[in-house]
């Protein structure tokens, strides 16, 4: 007779998964608010749908992945910011519809589960949830040796937020002459990494340990800067400032792909490149890979993480408010009559 076969022999270690979860359950529970009825460990999470001050609540949901930024984390050996990446990305997405987050769920997949790595990522998710004032109420851990390559991980997040029907975005009618207010990113955030890795490491022959000209930092450090959350700077503006018509999170597709998602069909966005300087990491990627300008602005945020469409007369005050909130912001273009598209000039 053949020897007895166990799940662990097939590549799945249930004991390691249970140990990994026990190690972070305290951090997860620290994100709970008074509306969490049942969280991690249940077959389904329960959240009490009571929202103070919101008369006509709409639930807003989104889901996303960190993508191949996980490959860079493996190259550097630093996974500590990946939890912030996925939480903040999802928070920014629902902010574009005027929503604040209420709870978050995660998926962590790997070829072989390592408790230490899992611990770092989920703890950073929990910290990011606390900073964004939402609850990490559930998730899934999957060890799939025949799906993922050796030592490969996948991190996905799903978020649910709430907005009052009368405050949802887009709202009002943007018109020719209105302003585009750009808020700075701190790097690639979570998009464009397949192109960046190809340009820097395969074509350019560089490594994560090489320096970024003009910065005194290493390539790996710049590529792993966590995706920023704009919640605390932008959400208050949406509650008390008139003339903000729409908000666009600049993710995959860059300015070309994301601005039209919140624009009506009878206007175009004209972005003026001279109003900001792309971060040095983008300049290095472009030169290493000989990437055309149009492709750079289609694949990367180029230093602009979020754009607000604002009434032309309110735009200076919005920029000032963003500065007071600690953001670097500027008017980077305007709205013109025309078909729904984006021109970068």
GUVODO-923487 format. One record per residue: residue in one letter; x, y, z of N, C-alpha, C in turn. Coordinates in pm, whole numbers, padded with zeros to 5 digits, always signed. Example, Ala and Ser with C-alpha at 12.3 -4.5 7.8 and 13.67 -1.06 7.14 Angstrom:
A+01319-00569+00780+01230-00450+00780+01320-00330+00780S+01285-00225+00708+01367-00106+00714+01290+00003+00787
This chain:
X+00084-00120+00000+00000+00000+00000+00088+00126+00000X+00043+00233-00067+00119+00358-00063+00114+00420+00076X+00212+00505+00105+00213+00574+00233+00093+00667+00243X+00051+00688+00370-00062+00778+00392-00027+00919+00344X-00124+00980+00278-00104+01112+00219-00180+01218+00299X-00116+01332+00324-00180+01442+00396-00188+01565+00306X-00269+01661+00350-00281+01789+00277-00145+01859+00271X-00068+01848+00378+00064+01911+00382+00156+01850+00277X+00145+01718+00256+00224+01652+00152+00193+01710+00014X+00067+01756-00002+00025+01812-00131+00062+01960-00145X+00124+02016-00039+00172+02154-00049+00093+02256+00028X-00008+02213+00106-00091+02307+00181-00078+02279+00330X-00033+02379+00405-00007+02364+00548-00115+02436+00626X-00219+02362+00669-00330+02422+00742-00283+02478+00876X-00192+02409+00942-00142+02455+01072-00075+02591+01060X+00004+02610+00955+00072+02738+00934-00029+02849+00909X-00135+02820+00834-00238+02920+00808-00307+02962+00937X-00340+02865+01021-00406+02897+01147-00314+02975+01240X-00187+02939+01240-00091+03011+01324-00072+03154+01275X-00068+03171+01144-00052+03304+01088-00169+03394+01125X-00290+03340+01117-00408+03419+01150-00412+03455+01298X-00376+03361+01384-00375+03391+01527-00281+03506+01559X-00173+03517+01483-00075+03621+01511-00123+03762+01482X-00222+03777+01393-00265+03911+01354-00409+03942+01397X-00476+03849+01462-00617+03872+01494-00636+03992+01584X-00542+04018+01675-00553+04134+01762-00548+04264+01684X-00458+04271+01584-00449+04392+01501-00576+04410+01419X-00630+04301+01371-00754+04309+01293-00869+04359+01379X-00884+04303+01498-00994+04341+01586-00981+04485+01634X-00859+04537+01635-00840+04677+01676-00900+04774+01576X-00933+04727+01454-00995+04815+01355-01147+04818+01367X-01205+04733+01449-01351+04724+01457-01410+04850+01519X-01525+04892+01467-01602+04998+01532-01728+04938+01591X-01817+05023+01642-01936+04974+01712-02034+04902+01621X-02016+04915+01487-02109+04853+01394-02069+04711+01352X-01947+04667+01389-01906+04532+01355-01976+04433+01449X-02058+04346+01393-02131+04246+01471-02056+04113+01471X-02002+04074+01358-01922+03952+01348-01813+03977+01246X-01688+03952+01286-01576+03981+01199-01499+03857+01160X-01367+03865+01168-01280+03758+01124-01310+03629+01200X-01309+03519+01126-01338+03389+01186-01476+03337+01156X-01567+03429+01123-01702+03387+01087-01706+03343+00941X-01811+03269+00905-01826+03234+00764-01858+03357+00680X-01921+03454+00741-01948+03582+00677-01941+03691+00781X-01891+03806+00743-01881+03918+00836-02014+03993+00840X-02046+04047+00957-02171+04120+00977-02139+04263+01018X-02207+04358+00952-02184+04499+00983-02320+04568+00992X-02344+04636+01103-02471+04703+01127-02479+04828+01040X-02581+04840+00960-02591+04949+00863-02660+05071+00923X-02591+05137+01015-02639+05262+01071-02533+05369+01046X-02574+05480+00987-02480+05582+00944-02528+05717+00994X-02469+05765+01101-02508+05892+01160-02486+06007+01061X-02587+06092+01049-02576+06211+00967-02597+06188+00819X-02625+06065+00778-02648+06036+00636-02794+05998+00618X-02869+06083+00550-03013+06064+00538-03051+05958+00436X-02982+05957+00322-03013+05862+00215-02887+05788+00177X-02848+05689+00258-02719+05624+00234-02716+05539+00108X-02606+05554+00033-02574+05466-00078-02446+05392-00043X-02444+05261-00063-02322+05184-00043-02240+05188-00172X-02111+05209-00157-02019+05216-00270-01912+05109-00249X-01888+05025-00347-01793+04915-00330-01689+04917-00442X-01573+04860-00412-01466+04851-00512-01375+04735-00475X-01304+04684-00572-01209+04575-00549-01088+04598-00637X-00970+04566-00585-00849+04587-00664-00738+04495-00614X-00628+04493-00690-00512+04412-00658-00388+04501-00656X-00288+04462-00578-00160+04532-00580-00087+04506-00712X-00113+04393-00774-00047+04360-00899+00099+04322-00880X+00181+04354-00979+00319+04305-00976+00412+04391-00890X+00357+04484-00815+00439+04551-00714+00489+04449-00612X+00414+04339-00596+00459+04232-00506+00592+04173-00551X+00618+04172-00682+00745+04119-00733+00862+04208-00690X+00839+04339-00691+00944+04432-00646+00968+04414-00496X+00860+04396-00420+00875+04372-00277+00960+04249-00251X+00941+04145-00331+01021+04023-00317+01167+04050-00353X+01192+04130-00455+01329+04162-00495+01403+04239-00386X+01331+04329-00319+01392+04410-00213+01394+04335-00080X+01296+04244-00062+01281+04176+00065+01207+04260+00167X+01118+04349+00120+01044+04439+00209+00897+04436+00168X+00815+04377+00253+00672+04364+00224+00586+04456+00312X+00651+04538+00394+00579+04611+00499+00481+04715+00450X+00496+04764+00325+00405+04867+00278+00290+04816+00193X+00288+04687+00164+00188+04635+00070+00046+04644+00125X+00031+04632+00255-00103+04647+00314-00156+04787+00295X-00069+04888+00310-00109+05026+00285-00147+05043+00138X-00072+04980+00049-00100+04992-00094-00243+04953-00126X-00284+04836-00081-00414+04787-00123-00527+04861-00054X-00511+04894+00074-00617+04966+00145-00632+05107+00088X-00521+05179+00076-00530+05318+00030-00578+05328-00114X-00538+05232-00198-00589+05232-00336-00742+05222-00336X-00794+05129-00260-00940+05109-00258-01012+05229-00195X-00954+05287-00090-01013+05405-00027-01024+05519-00129X-00918+05542-00206-00920+05649-00306-01023+05623-00415X-01039+05497-00453-01136+05466-00558-01278+05507-00518X-01321+05471-00398-01459+05505-00360-01471+05653-00322X-01360+05717-00287-01362+05862-00263-01405+05936-00389X-01377+05879-00505-01415+05941-00632-01567+05949-00649X-01640+05876-00569-01786+05888-00571-01837+05956-00444X-01744+06017-00370-01781+06093-00252-01796+06011-00127X-01755+05884-00130-01781+05793-00019-01665+05788+00080X-01699+05765+00205-01600+05734+00306-01606+05583+00333X-01492+05521+00364-01491+05375+00383-01555+05335+00514X-01619+05218+00512-01671+05163+00638-01611+05027+00670X-01590+04940+00570-01519+04816+00600-01444+04763+00479X-01348+04675+00509-01253+04626+00410-01234+04476+00428X-01219+04403+00317-01188+04261+00319-01068+04236+00229X-00987+04135+00264-00866+04110+00187-00858+03966+00139X-00777+03946+00036-00740+03813-00012-00589+03806-00018X-00532+03704+00042-00388+03681+00039-00363+03543-00019X-00305+03537-00138-00276+03410-00202-00127+03389-00218X-00083+03265-00207+00060+03236-00219+00081+03094-00266X+00202+03068-00316+00238+02931-00350+00266+02850-00224X+00326+02917-00126+00353+02854+00004+00341+02959+00112X+00252+02936+00207+00225+03035+00310+00341+03045+00408X+00390+03167+00426+00491+03196+00527+00429+03291+00628X+00420+03248+00754+00350+03326+00856+00412+03464+00875X+00545+03473+00868+00611+03602+00890+00574+03703+00783X+00574+03661+00658+00539+03750+00548+00391+03788+00556X+00305+03692+00580+00162+03716+00597+00139+03817+00709X+00210+03800+00819+00197+03887+00935+00228+04032+00897X+00337+04054+00826+00376+04191+00789+00269+04258+00702X+00218+04183+00606+00122+04243+00513-00011+04270+00580X-00063+04175+00655-00194+04195+00717-00188+04298+00828X-00078+04301+00904-00063+04407+01005-00065+04545+00940X+00002+04559+00827+00002+04690+00761-00135+04722+00704X-00211+04621+00661-00350+04645+00621-00431+04698+00738X-00415+04634+00853-00490+04676+00972-00454+04819+01011X-00325+04852+01005-00283+04989+01038-00341+05089+00939X-00341+05054+00811-00398+05143+00710-00548+05159+00731X-00617+05052+00768-00760+05061+00795-00787+05155+00912X-00707+05144+01019-00724+05234+01132-00705+05379+01090X-00603+05405+01011-00576+05542+00967-00685+05596+00877X-00752+05507+00803-00862+05548+00717-00998+05532+00783X-00998+05496+00910-01120+05487+00991-01221+05388+00932X-01170+05271+00896-01260+05165+00852-01218+05034+00917X-01306+04936+00914-01284+04809+00983-01239+04702+00885X-01137+04628+00924-01093+04510+00849-01170+04392+00907X-01278+04353+00841-01371+04260+00905-01365+04117+00851X-01285+04093+00750-01278+03956+00699-01176+03944+00588X-01154+03820+00546-01058+03797+00439-01046+03650+00406X-00955+03622+00315-00931+03485+00271-00781+03465+00255X-00733+03355+00306-00594+03315+00290-00590+03187+00208X-00521+03190+00094-00519+03075+00004-00375+03033-00024X-00346+02906+00000-00216+02848-00033-00236+02758-00154X-00186+02802-00270-00217+02735-00397-00087+02701-00470X-00022+02592-00433+00109+02561-00491+00107+02533-00640X-00004+02493-00696-00010+02464-00838-00064+02580-00921X-00095+02692-00855-00146+02810-00924-00041+02920-00928X+00017+02951-00812+00121+03054-00806+00259+02991-00822X+00352+03068-00881+00490+03023-00891+00553+03021-00751X+00666+02953-00741+00737+02943-00614+00764+03082-00556X+00729+03099-00428+00753+03222-00353+00677+03342-00409X+00572+03318-00486+00491+03425-00541+00371+03451-00451X+00332+03579-00436+00213+03612-00357+00121+03701-00439X-00004+03707-00396-00105+03792-00459-00185+03858-00347X-00206+03989-00356-00278+04062-00253-00390+04142-00318X-00512+04115-00275-00632+04177-00331-00714+04234-00216X-00783+04343-00241-00868+04401-00138-01002+04444-00194X-01104+04435-00109-01238+04480-00144-01287+04573-00035X-01347+04684-00074-01389+04786+00023-01535+04821+00001X-01601+04857+00110-01737+04909+00104-01739+05041+00181X-01798+05142+00118-01811+05272+00182-01953+05322+00169X-01976+05444+00220-02111+05500+00218-02105+05648+00182X-02204+05692+00107-02219+05832+00072-02368+05865+00074X-02399+05986+00115-02537+06033+00107-02573+06054-00040X-02690+06010-00080-02733+06020-00219-02716+06162-00273X-02747+06262-00191-02741+06400-00237-02599+06455-00244X-02499+06378-00193-02360+06424-00195-02273+06340-00287X-02332+06245-00360-02251+06155-00442-02186+06231-00557X-02076+06178-00605-02003+06233-00718-02013+06138-00838X-01997+06194-00960-01993+06335-00997-02125+06405-00967X-02118+06537-00947-02239+06614-00921-02225+06752-00984X-02337+06815-01013-02331+06944-01079-02291+06928-01224X-02261+07038-01287-02230+07038-01429-02100+07113-01453X-01990+07038-01478-01865+07105-01513-01881+07169-01650X-01808+07277-01672-01826+07357-01792-01692+07410-01841X-01684+07453-01966-01560+07510-02016-01509+07622-01927X-01379+07619-01899-01319+07720-01813-01295+07671-01672X-01363+07563-01632-01340+07510-01497-01201+07449-01488X-01154+07430-01364-01014+07397-01340-00994+07251-01304X-00876+07202-01336-00829+07071-01291-00728+07095-01180X-00759+07046-01061-00667+07059-00947-00601+06924-00924X-00471+06919-00941-00397+06794-00923-00335+06787-00785X-00340+06668-00726-00276+06642-00597-00162+06545-00621X-00047+06574-00563+00074+06498-00593+00067+06355-00541X+00126+06265-00618+00153+06129-00572+00293+06126-00512X+00331+06011-00458+00469+05997-00408+00548+05894-00488X+00494+05855-00603+00559+05755-00686+00459+05683-00771X+00487+05557-00803+00402+05481-00893+00270+05439-00828X+00260+05447-00697+00146+05397-00622+00132+05246-00648X+00031+05199-00719+00023+05054-00744+00002+05021-00891X+00046+05109-00979+00019+05086-01121+00143+05105-01208X+00152+05027-01314+00259+05041-01411+00383+04958-01382X+00375+04867-01286+00496+04796-01243+00548+04697-01346X+00462+04642-01427+00513+04550-01530+00602+04626-01629X+00559+04744-01669+00640+04826-01760+00764+04878-01688X+00749+04922-01563+00864+04974-01489+00971+04868-01470X+00931+04746-01435+01029+04639-01414+01099+04604-01544X+01022+04601-01653+01082+04570-01784+01183+04677-01823X+01146+04804-01804+01233+04914-01844+01359+04920-01758X+01341+04912-01627+01454+04931-01536+01547+04811-01531X+01489+04692-01519+01570+04575-01486+01608+04490-01608X+01517+04479-01704+01547+04397-01822+01616+04479-01932X+01556+04592-01968+01614+04675-02073+01730+04758-02020X+01710+04822-01906+01810+04912-01852+01924+04846-01777X+01906+04719-01740+02011+04647-01670+02039+04698-01529X+01944+04767-01469+01960+04819-01334+01910+04718-01232X+01931+04748-01104+01882+04662-00996+01813+04749-00892X+01742+04685-00801+01673+04759-00695+01771+04830-00603X+01898+04791-00606+01999+04852-00518+02066+04975-00581X+02043+04996-00709+02101+05114-00774+02032+05241-00729X+02106+05352-00734+02052+05480-00690+01966+05546-00796X+01877+05635-00749+01795+05718-00838+01865+05854-00849X+01906+05894-00968+01978+06021-00983+01903+06139-00923X+01974+06218-00845+01916+06338-00788+01842+06319-00658X+01828+06195-00613+01751+06171-00491+01835+06117-00375X+01938+06042-00404+02014+05979-00297+01944+05860-00237X+01843+05806-00307+01772+05686-00263+01790+05576-00367X+01754+05454-00330+01767+05342-00421+01638+05320-00499X+01652+05256-00613+01536+05229-00699+01431+05150-00622X+01473+05047-00550+01377+04966-00476+01297+05049-00378X+01363+05142-00309+01295+05227-00212+01189+05314-00279X+01224+05370-00394+01127+05455-00464+01009+05375-00518X+01035+05256-00568+00928+05174-00624+00833+05123-00517X+00880+05112-00394+00798+05056-00287+00730+05161-00200X+00741+05289-00236+00670+05389-00156+00521+05357-00157X+00458+05347-00037+00317+05305-00033+00223+05403-00104X+00125+05348-00167+00017+05424-00229-00044+05517-00124X-00058+05645-00158-00108+05743-00061-00261+05741-00056X-00315+05769+00061-00458+05790+00078-00485+05940+00080X-00587+05982+00005-00626+06124+00001-00752+06151+00081X-00797+06051+00157-00925+06062+00227-00931+06184+00318X-00834+06199+00406-00844+06302+00510-00828+06442+00452X-00767+06456+00336-00755+06588+00273-00875+06621+00187X-00929+06522+00116-01032+06550+00016-01174+06536+00071X-01199+06435+00156-01336+06412+00203-01396+06534+00271X-01323+06603+00362-01382+06724+00422-01418+06831+00319X-01338+06845+00215-01369+06940+00109-01503+06907+00042X-01528+06779+00023-01651+06738-00044-01774+06766+00041X-01756+06782+00172-01870+06806+00260-01905+06954+00271X-01806+07043+00258-01835+07184+00288-01793+07282+00178X-01752+07233+00062-01705+07321-00044-01792+07303-00168X-01847+07412-00216-01926+07407-00339-01833+07413-00461X-01884+07363-00571-01810+07375-00696-01709+07267-00723X-01710+07157-00644-01628+07040-00679-01720+06943-00752X-01696+06927-00881-01786+06850-00964-01754+06702-00969X-01625+06669-00965-01585+06529-00981-01445+06510-00927X-01414+06385-00896-01282+06346-00846-01238+06223-00924X-01113+06223-00969-01059+06110-01045-00931+06061-00979X-00928+05931-00949-00809+05865-00893-00722+05821-01011X-00598+05866-01016-00513+05839-01132-00440+05707-01110X-00497+05601-01163-00444+05466-01146-00405+05412-01283X-00425+05282-01308-00390+05224-01436-00461+05296-01550X-00387+05336-01652-00442+05416-01761-00400+05561-01752X-00344+05600-01635-00293+05735-01618-00399+05842-01634X-00353+05963-01666-00445+06075-01687-00535+06051-01807X-00481+05990-01912-00561+05964-02031-00680+05873-02002X-00659+05772-01920-00762+05672-01899-00859+05701-01787X-00816+05782-01689-00899+05799-01569-00981+05927-01565X-00933+06036-01625-01012+06158-01624-01147+06142-01695X-01152+06077-01813-01281+06064-01881-01385+05985-01804X-01344+05904-01708-01439+05822-01633-01537+05906-01551X-01502+06033-01524-01590+06117-01443-01638+06241-01520X-01611+06245-01651-01646+06362-01732-01773+06339-01814X-01853+06444-01835-01966+06432-01928-01915+06425-02072X-02005+06398-02164-01965+06371-02302-01932+06496-02382X-01960+06614-02329-01945+06735-02410-01827+06823-02368X-01733+06770-02288-01615+06847-02251-01490+06761-02262X-01377+06827-02281-01247+06762-02279-01165+06824-02167X-01068+06747-02118-00974+06795-02017-00842+06827-02085X-00791+06946-02061-00662+06987-02115-00565+07000-01997X-00464+06915-01997-00366+06909-01889-00237+06974-01936X-00184+07066-01855-00062+07137-01891+00057+07076-01817X+00145+07013-01891+00259+06943-01830+00353+07037-01757X+00360+07162-01797+00454+07256-01736+00416+07292-01592X+00295+07254-01548+00249+07294-01415+00307+07206-01303X+00374+07097-01338+00443+07017-01238+00558+06943-01304X+00649+06894-01221+00764+06818-01270+00748+06672-01228X+00744+06578-01322+00734+06436-01284+00847+06396-01191X+00818+06305-01101+00917+06261-01003+01036+06194-01072X+01154+06200-01011+01274+06141-01073+01261+05994-01108X+01183+05917-01033+01170+05775-01064+01104+05756-01200X+01010+05844-01237+00949+05834-01368+01048+05871-01478X+01129+05971-01452+01231+06010-01550+01330+05896-01573X+01366+05826-01466+01459+05715-01479+01396+05600-01556X+01271+05568-01527+01201+05461-01600+01197+05493-01749X+01162+05617-01782+01150+05656-01922+01282+05647-01996X+01389+05697-01933+01519+05695-02000+01574+05553-02010X+01553+05471-01907+01605+05333-01910+01537+05249-02016X+01408+05272-02036+01332+05190-02130+01307+05256-02264X+01352+05382-02280+01325+05457-02404+01175+05456-02434X+01097+05498-02336+00951+05493-02345+00899+05627-02396X+00812+05628-02495+00756+05754-02547+00676+05828-02440X+00668+05960-02454+00593+06041-02357+00449+05993-02343X+00382+05971-02457+00240+05933-02452+00220+05804-02373X+00313+05710-02389+00302+05582-02316+00326+05603-02168X+00416+05692-02130+00440+05721-01989+00314+05775-01924X+00246+05868-01991+00127+05929-01933+00005+05836-01940X+00016+05730-02015-00093+05631-02021-00074+05519-01920X+00052+05492-01884+00080+05380-01794+00098+05422-01649X+00143+05547-01626+00178+05591-01491+00101+05717-01453X+00098+05745-01323+00033+05870-01279+00123+05991-01299X+00253+05971-01320+00349+06075-01351+00360+06181-01242X+00325+06147-01120+00337+06239-01009+00208+06306-00967X+00097+06272-01034-00035+06327-00998-00124+06210-00956X-00155+06203-00827-00230+06088-00777-00380+06102-00780X-00428+06226-00780-00573+06251-00783-00598+06386-00848X-00709+06397-00921-00748+06521-00987-00890+06557-00947X-00909+06683-00908-01041+06735-00875-01085+06830-00987X-01207+06813-01034-01267+06906-01130-01343+07011-01050X-01299+07137-01061-01346+07240-00969-01389+07364-01047X-01495+07428-00999-01536+07556-01054-01416+07652-01058X-01402+07724-01167-01282+07805-01188-01262+07907-01075X-01370+07960-01019-01358+08062-00915-01325+08001-00779X-01360+07875-00758-01334+07809-00630-01198+07741-00626X-01135+07722-00743-01013+07641-00750-00900+07693-00661X-00869+07824-00658-00761+07869-00571-00784+07836-00424X-00907+07851-00378-00937+07819-00238-00924+07670-00211X-00960+07587-00309-00945+07442-00293-00797+07405-00282X-00715+07465-00366-00571+07439-00360-00516+07481-00223X-00559+07595-00173-00512+07642-00043-00553+07545+00068X-00677+07497+00064-00724+07401+00164-00642+07273+00160X-00609+07228+00041-00529+07106+00027-00389+07127+00084X-00332+07245+00062-00201+07275+00120-00207+07272+00272X-00313+07330+00328-00328+07331+00474-00345+07190+00529X-00399+07100+00446-00416+06960+00487-00288+06878+00467X-00182+06943+00422-00054+06875+00406-00027+06818+00269X-00113+06850+00172-00095+06799+00037-00021+06900-00050X+00048+06849-00150+00106+06933-00255+00007+06933-00371X-00050+07049-00402-00157+07056-00502-00137+07180-00588X-00192+07177-00709-00181+07289-00801-00288+07277-00908X-00322+07388-00970-00409+07386-01088-00324+07339-01206X-00363+07227-01264-00280+07165-01368-00345+07168-01506X-00458+07234-01519-00523+07240-01648-00664+07292-01636X-00741+07272-01742-00877+07326-01743-00968+07240-01831X-01095+07271-01823-01199+07203-01901-01230+07288-02022X-01244+07224-02138-01283+07292-02261-01401+07221-02325X-01472+07293-02411-01578+07230-02488-01517+07133-02588X-01587+07023-02611-01537+06925-02707-01580+06785-02669X-01537+06686-02748-01570+06548-02716-01495+06504-02591X-01549+06404-02521-01487+06358-02396-01353+06290-02422X-01246+06365-02398-01112+06308-02409-01016+06391-02327X-00889+06357-02334-00785+06425-02256-00674+06467-02351X-00632+06592-02341-00517+06641-02414-00411+06683-02313X-00291+06634-02329-00179+06672-02244-00085+06755-02329X-00070+06882-02293+00004+06977-02378+00123+07035-02305
